[in-house]
Amino acid sequence: MEPFKIHILGCGSALPTLRHYASSQVVEIREKVLMLDCAEGAQMQLRKCRVRFTKLSHVFITHLHGDHCFGLLGMISTFGLLGRTAPLHIHAPKALGPELDRQIKFFTHDLGYEIVFYPVDTTERQVVYEDRSMMVENIPLEHRVPCCGYLITEKPSLPHIRRDMMDCYGIPMSQVGNIKNGADWVTDDGEIIPNARLVRPADPPRSYAYMTDTRYMPNLHEQLKGVTTLYHESTYGMDNLLQAEKYYHSTARQAGTVARDAGVGKLLLGHYSSRYEDEEVLLKEAKEVFDNTFLTSEMAVFDA
């Protein structure tokens, strides 16, 4: 299977600490690199995770709180200093567009590449990016400002060629494309070799849902049915349920509930409040509801 990896650049919440950077992730999928949120320090973390800057093509911002976008201008500037020429595509709530344009004009000169901005309607689920191999949709969330999550889904791939059968029937490599697309093979004797004998089933499409920041939404799981990997904010434990409700955040147990009800493959926790010196308490709460749960941490890498 081709790589579909999630690199955690930061998993803390708004208050800076010495233990965690604020929210940012990089997703590698089918030789493309996407960024989810871009907090302060994201470009330094990007260097540490050894993902090539030049491969980053799209940035998806969930909402306009600083701990999710303060690193964007610095990264844009650095790309210019490094001689980038490829456009950088930024998807974010509409209000960021004119503000980002103002900052770029004020702080950068002769950037050398184009910034392409796409306003995202956080109130309605839509496809915000699509190419031949994947699709990115936004999922409306409920926070103190307009906010959405993002769902990255692979498109179905072609089946795998059975090399043993290719050799058995002397099928030339020039026919690989046709067979992958469903063609049978006819031997010199006129025997028809059905396509099903020549291929193995394609790998099932994988998906990754990035849901931060949001209060607990009892119906959110309906938007995430069968997702392979879910990242759901878990700012607080149940000991701070009132704080979660006040500031429109979720507890780890609530994240586990969403994962369980959606039937996801695995759950990643993040966006930890600075009040927790050990996030194991959050992991324990989530696993009581959904066992296949993991804590994120800086430089951790997960398969979707």
Helices and strands as residue ranges (DSSP letters): E 4-10, E 24-29, E 32-38, H 42-48, G 53-55, E 56-60, G 66-68, H 72-81, E 88-93, H 96-107, E 115-120, E 126-130, E 134-140, E 148-154, E 160-161, H 163-168, G 173-175, H 176-180, E 185-186, E 192-193, G 195-197, E 199-200, E 207-211, G 220-223, E 229-233, G 238-240, H 241-246, H 252-262, E 266-270, H 280-287, E 293-295, E 301-303
